[in-house]
Amino acid sequence: MTDNIESEQLPLLSRDLSWVDFNERVLEEGLNKDLPLLERLRFLSIVSTNFDEFFMIRVAAMKRALHSGLSDPGLFEPYGISPAKQLKEINKKVLSIFQRQWECIEHEIFPGLASGGLKLLRPDSYSVPQMDYLESFFVKEIFPALTPLRIEDDKPLPFIESRAIYAAFLLEPENEVISINYDDNSDYLVIVKLPKTLSRIIWLPQQNETNEFSWALLDDVTLAWGAYLFPGYRIGESLLFKINRDADLSVDEQRDENFLEAMEEALEGREKSDVIRMVCSTGSTRIKEKLARCFSLENEDIY
């Protein structure tokens, strides 16, 4: 009996696809209506953080194997699934998880928090006093911390940090007539990194004596008043995005040089490594396509 079992080739599960299934179980904790809302939001946030690390390490390794035309038997072949097939299946699973995650946040978490006295306000629902407050907040607190970087096709990309959130703007000169038929050469793509020194939550002044508290997102405020950054131009379209770079870099421990120097070189290499995926908000299709070309990404690399 034992000999028969040992002689059979038992099927193996892909550790990467299994990891995606594990992250889906983290998602299910966020979908659990028996948990407090803020606890559910924490689990939903962990899902996104987990995926950042997964793409930067495991997906990066699969992409290298795919682009080199080689499949390392020690990494992929025991599962009977090539890197290309794994990447396709990962994309399908991750898109499904993203959809469920966002629907929960949009239709359950934020409305539930609002009914409990913590209300997220989006730009289309700002009152006049709130707009005045946020505009003043942008000018005094956010504007000094922003550094616009122009993206040009014929010049090297500026440094774009992995996992940082950026606002992207398509600018048009104010003194030019607006054309219905846009030309890619008629506008300017500029990106701005959202400062990590500021909280993404901006608390708004209470307008009454109730226990309700309203808040806005740093992301929304930056997009809404980004025109302050570009005198002489108008904003045609905008978008929020972040990228994941390949972080699966090894350190040669056998080198004669100091190990700390080798580690520093590896960390510096991460800052300039290939972009593995881009996560972006709904918004400008033109900006998304321009950024995808700059980062050499395919449609399936954009979430």
Sequence and secondary structure as in RCSB ss.txt:
>XXXX:A:sequence
MTDNIESEQLPLLSRDLSWVDFNERVLEEGLNKDLPLLERLRFLSIVSTNFDEFFMIRVAAMKRALHSGLSDPGL
FEPYGISPAKQLKEINKKVLSIFQRQWECIEHEIFPGLASGGLKLLRPDSYSVPQMDYLESFFVKEIFPALTPLR
IEDDKPLPFIESRAIYAAFLLEPENEVISINYDDNSDYLVIVKLPKTLSRIIWLPQQNETNEFSWALLDDVTLAW
GAYLFPGYRIGESLLFKINRDADLSVDEQRDENFLEAMEEALEGREKSDVIRMVCSTGSTRIKEKLARCFSLENE
DIY
>XXXX:A:secstr
 HHHHHHS      HHHHHHHHHHHHHHHHH TTS HHHHHHHHHHHHHHHHHHIIIIIHHHHHHHHHT   TTT
TGGGT  HHHHHHHHHHHHHHHHHHHHHHIIIIIHHHHHHTTEEE  GGG  HHHHHHHHHHIIIIIGGG  EEE
E TTS      TT  EEEEEEEETTS   SS  GGGSEEEEEE  TTS SEEE   SSSSS EEEEEHHHHHHHT
GGGG TTEEEEEEEEEEEEE       TT SS HHHHHHHHHHHHHTS EEEEEE S  HHHHHHHHHHHT  GG
GB 
